[in-house]
């Protein structure tokens, strides 16, 4: 691969890896809650079912993408990436500034376990079914975001496979760590990761949208790095500007 | 059916978490498309408006939410 291709491939694979890391942590918390309460069987069945549905979606949508002309595809994906990336970045800025609370995996684990225990009291006979569905839903919902991000960062330059491998590596890493520690992965710096992913997705969004509109970016693929630096600088400045005094943020 | 509804809600939520941010971004892209496609402005001008517009929309959306939270 030549250096120009790497300038897009590296951010694409990196974004897919980091985004998948975050989504896999969130899905793992719920699958672990299911496994803790009802054992690994319904948790594994639910998760495997969701992975199967995601696999069918990828197999169905993948070939369709090849039939869409490049510029409309770049424009559509660019706009969707802008909406997703700026949404993530906005939330990460607000969390970094203490305006909204950080994502707490331990609290989500406790809440999910509590809800399942509550269901056990009301419908004891169908609890395995409910537990499996909970795991299915968690993996499907988080997985859909991963699938979209892989398609979005990979499709514009024929990087679907490298981006997909990046995402798969992240999911396997979280699965291996999660199975080893058997606790919610609360120490993963989720907001820092989300800040970085929001920056990268927004940068890709501007880049693809511009290309889709027929804009030839100065520096071509290297413009992507410049956009990332701009979004990162503005994001950090905005978080610092909006930071609330510690006492006020705690209240 | 409940699961399908939740999946659709999640998909819509991915792109419509903040309605004003979404509308402003779509409006900006439409304006840049018109500038580049109809008025034939240069790529630097069109691209510059797109980049700076996105940054402005982002800062406005975060500031607006911070103000809303501080009023509560």
HADDOCK unambig.tbl for C-alpha pairs under 7 A between the chains (distance, minus, plus):
assign (segid A and resid 80 and name CA) (segid B and resid 15 and name CA) 6.85 0.50 0.50
assign (segid A and resid 83 and name CA) (segid B and resid 15 and name CA) 5.30 0.50 0.50
assign (segid A and resid 83 and name CA) (segid B and resid 22 and name CA) 6.14 0.50 0.50
assign (segid A and resid 84 and name CA) (segid B and resid 14 and name CA) 5.96 0.50 0.50
assign (segid A and resid 84 and name CA) (segid B and resid 15 and name CA) 5.24 0.50 0.50
assign (segid A and resid 86 and name CA) (segid B and resid 58 and name CA) 6.39 0.50 0.50
assign (segid A and resid 87 and name CA) (segid B and resid 17 and name CA) 6.55 0.50 0.50
assign (segid A and resid 90 and name CA) (segid B and resid 58 and name CA) 6.42 0.50 0.50
assign (segid A and resid 90 and name CA) (segid B and resid 61 and name CA) 6.99 0.50 0.50
assign (segid A and resid 90 and name CA) (segid B and resid 62 and name CA) 5.46 0.50 0.50
assign (segid A and resid 94 and name CA) (segid B and resid 62 and name CA) 6.48 0.50 0.50
assign (segid A and resid 99 and name CA) (segid B and resid 66 and name CA) 6.08 0.50 0.50
assign (segid A and resid 141 and name CA) (segid B and resid 7 and name CA) 6.23 0.50 0.50
assign (segid A and resid 141 and name CA) (segid B and resid 10 and name CA) 6.95 0.50 0.50
assign (segid A and resid 206 and name CA) (segid B and resid 51 and name CA) 6.54 0.50 0.50
assign (segid A and resid 210 and name CA) (segid B and resid 47 and name CA) 6.39 0.50 0.50
assign (segid A and resid 213 and name CA) (segid B and resid 33 and name CA) 6.06 0.50 0.50
assign (segid A and resid 215 and name CA) (segid B and resid 43 and name CA) 5.08 0.50 0.50
assign (segid A and resid 215 and name CA) (segid B and resid 47 and name CA) 6.65 0.50 0.50
assign (segid A and resid 216 and name CA) (segid B and resid 43 and name CA) 6.21 0.50 0.50
assign (segid A and resid 217 and name CA) (segid B and resid 43 and name CA) 6.99 0.50 0.50
assign (segid A and resid 231 and name CA) (segid B and resid 55 and name CA) 6.89 0.50 0.50
assign (segid A and resid 238 and name CA) (segid B and resid 59 and name CA) 6.38 0.50 0.50
assign (segid A and resid 242 and name CA) (segid B and resid 63 and name CA) 6.98 0.50 0.50
assign (segid A and resid 242 and name CA) (segid B and resid 66 and name CA) 6.96 0.50 0.50
